[in-house]
Amino acid sequence: MKILLHICCGPCALVPMRELLAERHEVAGAFVNPNIHPYREFESRLEAARLACVALGVAMVREDGYGLTEFLRAVVGHEDERCPICHAMRLDRVAELASSLGFDAFSTSMLVSTYQDHEGIREAGEAAAAAHGVEFEYRDFRPRVMEGVKVSKEMGLYRQQYCGCIYSEWERYGE
């Protein structure tokens, strides 16, 4: 199967990419993350995603631009629901890309995180799949999260300290 994997960051992408490749799927990465703030953090995560893809021989799709304005317009006034909004926004765009680029399915590296709402991600992925006529490949990669941490450290990949948005940055450092 040809799968487009949404990459939230390089370290989180390692386990899903390795597992899908080991199963002989054709995999490409998609860096679609308008939520990441500030811009230097966005650039650091983009570079780590690129390095992870290069290391595993996986092509990476990336849209031009940053997208922060679109993200902020969607979540301002809805801060308590920002994560479901963010998941839906990113997965809808990845599903659209997967469909237009001829992929059979899409998935996300967010599914390796022990901090993410897997049921919410699954719902957003399935809604995006239905909207764009492409399959959402749900996997629970959490049991292998420490493998990803270990490998990313060995590779010297940039490892972020918060989910990505300005709100999660504040929760991590401001409170």
C-alpha positions as a Python dict, from the first residue, in 0.01 Angstrom:
ca = {
    (1, 'M'): (0, 0, 0),
    (2, 'K'): (114, 355, -73),
    (3, 'I'): (88, 558, 252),
    (4, 'L'): (143, 930, 314),
    (5, 'L'): (254, 976, 674),
    (6, 'H'): (184, 1309, 841),
    (7, 'I'): (501, 1401, 1030),
    (8, 'C'): (454, 1618, 1337),
    (9, 'C'): (828, 1598, 1411),
    (10, 'G'): (1130, 1388, 1321),
    (11, 'P'): (1158, 1188, 1645),
    (12, 'C'): (791, 1088, 1639),
    (13, 'A'): (811, 987, 1272),
    (14, 'L'): (1089, 730, 1315),
    (15, 'V'): (884, 442, 1459),
    (16, 'P'): (587, 476, 1222),
    (17, 'M'): (812, 507, 916),
    (18, 'R'): (1025, 210, 1018),
    (19, 'E'): (722, -7, 1091),
    (20, 'L'): (542, 79, 768),
    (21, 'L'): (859, 29, 563),
    (22, 'A'): (925, -306, 732),
    (23, 'E'): (577, -413, 621),
    (24, 'R'): (681, -323, 266),
    (25, 'H'): (451, -25, 227),
    (26, 'E'): (558, 257, 0),
    (27, 'V'): (587, 552, 241),
    (28, 'A'): (632, 924, 197),
    (29, 'G'): (624, 1188, 469),
    (30, 'A'): (412, 1504, 477),
    (31, 'F'): (514, 1798, 693),
    (32, 'V'): (186, 1986, 746),
    (33, 'N'): (201, 2170, 1079),
    (34, 'P'): (59, 2524, 1080),
    (35, 'N'): (24, 2496, 1459),
    (36, 'I'): (394, 2511, 1540),
    (37, 'H'): (508, 2829, 1706),
    (38, 'P'): (739, 3020, 1704),
    (39, 'Y'): (874, 3013, 1350),
    (40, 'R'): (1222, 2901, 1460),
    (41, 'E'): (1059, 2602, 1628),
    (42, 'F'): (879, 2529, 1302),
    (43, 'E'): (1209, 2540, 1114),
    (44, 'S'): (1382, 2314, 1370),
    (45, 'R'): (1106, 2054, 1347),
    (46, 'L'): (1099, 2075, 969),
    (47, 'E'): (1473, 2007, 955),
    (48, 'A'): (1444, 1713, 1198),
    (49, 'A'): (1162, 1569, 985),
    (50, 'R'): (1374, 1610, 673),
    (51, 'L'): (1671, 1436, 838),
    (52, 'A'): (1452, 1147, 958),
    (53, 'C'): (1317, 1100, 606),
    (54, 'V'): (1664, 1113, 451),
    (55, 'A'): (1795, 857, 703),
    (56, 'L'): (1517, 613, 612),
    (57, 'G'): (1513, 688, 239),
    (58, 'V'): (1162, 834, 248),
    (59, 'A'): (1051, 1123, 29),
    (60, 'M'): (893, 1419, 206),
    (61, 'V'): (613, 1643, 82),
    (62, 'R'): (595, 1993, 221),
    (63, 'E'): (365, 2279, 141),
    (64, 'D'): (506, 2622, 88),
    (65, 'G'): (444, 2872, 362),
    (66, 'Y'): (396, 2858, 733),
    (67, 'G'): (18, 2855, 792),
    (68, 'L'): (19, 3002, 1142),
    (69, 'T'): (-245, 3263, 1061),
    (70, 'E'): (-492, 2996, 946),
    (71, 'F'): (-428, 2792, 1260),
    (72, 'L'): (-473, 3090, 1494),
    (73, 'R'): (-794, 3198, 1319),
    (74, 'A'): (-932, 2848, 1375),
    (75, 'V'): (-848, 2821, 1745),
    (76, 'V'): (-877, 3172, 1889),
    (77, 'G'): (-1184, 3173, 2107),
    (78, 'H'): (-1184, 2793, 2108),
    (79, 'E'): (-870, 2733, 2311),
    (80, 'D'): (-1025, 2449, 2512),
    (81, 'E'): (-1097, 2264, 2187),
    (82, 'R'): (-772, 2357, 2015),
    (83, 'C'): (-628, 2005, 1995),
    (84, 'P'): (-927, 1850, 1811),
    (85, 'I'): (-935, 2154, 1580),
    (86, 'C'): (-562, 2120, 1516),
    (87, 'H'): (-581, 1744, 1452),
    (88, 'A'): (-870, 1790, 1210),
    (89, 'M'): (-698, 2077, 1029),
    (90, 'R'): (-373, 1891, 974),
    (91, 'L'): (-522, 1551, 894),
    (92, 'D'): (-772, 1700, 649),
    (93, 'R'): (-489, 1864, 457),
    (94, 'V'): (-280, 1545, 460),
    (95, 'A'): (-581, 1343, 336),
    (96, 'E'): (-629, 1598, 58),
    (97, 'L'): (-262, 1567, -37),
    (98, 'A'): (-275, 1187, -22),
    (99, 'S'): (-575, 1180, -252),
    (100, 'S'): (-433, 1429, -502),
    (101, 'L'): (-91, 1258, -509),
    (102, 'G'): (-232, 909, -565),
    (103, 'F'): (-173, 752, -222),
    (104, 'D'): (-395, 468, -103),
    (105, 'A'): (-392, 583, 259),
    (106, 'F'): (-253, 831, 508),
    (107, 'S'): (-156, 815, 872),
    (108, 'T'): (16, 1035, 1129),
    (109, 'S'): (320, 1021, 1353),
    (110, 'M'): (109, 1175, 1629),
    (111, 'L'): (-2, 816, 1695),
    (112, 'V'): (333, 738, 1860),
    (113, 'S'): (276, 995, 2135),
    (114, 'T'): (155, 891, 2478),
    (115, 'Y'): (29, 1249, 2525),
    (116, 'Q'): (-210, 1264, 2228),
    (117, 'D'): (-580, 1177, 2225),
    (118, 'H'): (-578, 868, 2003),
    (119, 'E'): (-955, 842, 1975),
    (120, 'G'): (-975, 1208, 1874),
    (121, 'I'): (-701, 1159, 1617),
    (122, 'R'): (-875, 849, 1484),
    (123, 'E'): (-1204, 1039, 1450),
    (124, 'A'): (-1034, 1330, 1272),
    (125, 'G'): (-847, 1090, 1044),
    (126, 'E'): (-1159, 896, 953),
    (127, 'A'): (-1353, 1217, 883),
    (128, 'A'): (-1071, 1343, 659),
    (129, 'A'): (-1053, 1004, 486),
    (130, 'A'): (-1426, 1012, 411),
    (131, 'A'): (-1406, 1369, 282),
    (132, 'H'): (-1119, 1295, 43),
    (133, 'G'): (-1180, 935, -61),
    (134, 'V'): (-861, 790, 84),
    (135, 'E'): (-812, 543, 370),
    (136, 'F'): (-694, 647, 716),
    (137, 'E'): (-443, 394, 845),
    (138, 'Y'): (-484, 399, 1222),
    (139, 'R'): (-202, 239, 1420),
    (140, 'D'): (-120, 252, 1787),
    (141, 'F'): (255, 308, 1782),
    (142, 'R'): (270, 401, 2153),
    (143, 'P'): (422, 71, 2272),
    (144, 'R'): (736, 162, 2072),
    (145, 'V'): (762, 526, 2180),
    (146, 'M'): (1087, 471, 2372),
    (147, 'E'): (1246, 315, 2064),
    (148, 'G'): (1179, 640, 1880),
    (149, 'V'): (1328, 842, 2165),
    (150, 'K'): (1642, 625, 2168),
    (151, 'V'): (1693, 632, 1792),
    (152, 'S'): (1630, 1007, 1766),
    (153, 'K'): (1891, 1070, 2036),
    (154, 'E'): (2140, 844, 1859),
    (155, 'M'): (2077, 1037, 1536),
    (156, 'G'): (2112, 1372, 1713),
    (157, 'L'): (1771, 1488, 1592),
    (158, 'Y'): (1620, 1801, 1739),
    (159, 'R'): (1377, 1698, 2016),
    (160, 'Q'): (1110, 1950, 2107),
    (161, 'Q'): (982, 2009, 2459),
    (162, 'Y'): (615, 2085, 2385),
    (163, 'C'): (344, 1981, 2141),
    (164, 'G'): (389, 2276, 1911),
    (165, 'C'): (133, 2552, 1943),
    (166, 'I'): (174, 2872, 2140),
    (167, 'Y'): (-73, 2742, 2399),
    (168, 'S'): (121, 2421, 2460),
    (169, 'E'): (442, 2623, 2480),
    (170, 'W'): (282, 2839, 2749),
    (171, 'E'): (159, 2529, 2937),
    (172, 'R'): (512, 2385, 2927),
    (173, 'Y'): (712, 2694, 3022),
    (174, 'G'): (473, 2959, 3152),
    (175, 'E'): (288, 2788, 3431),
}
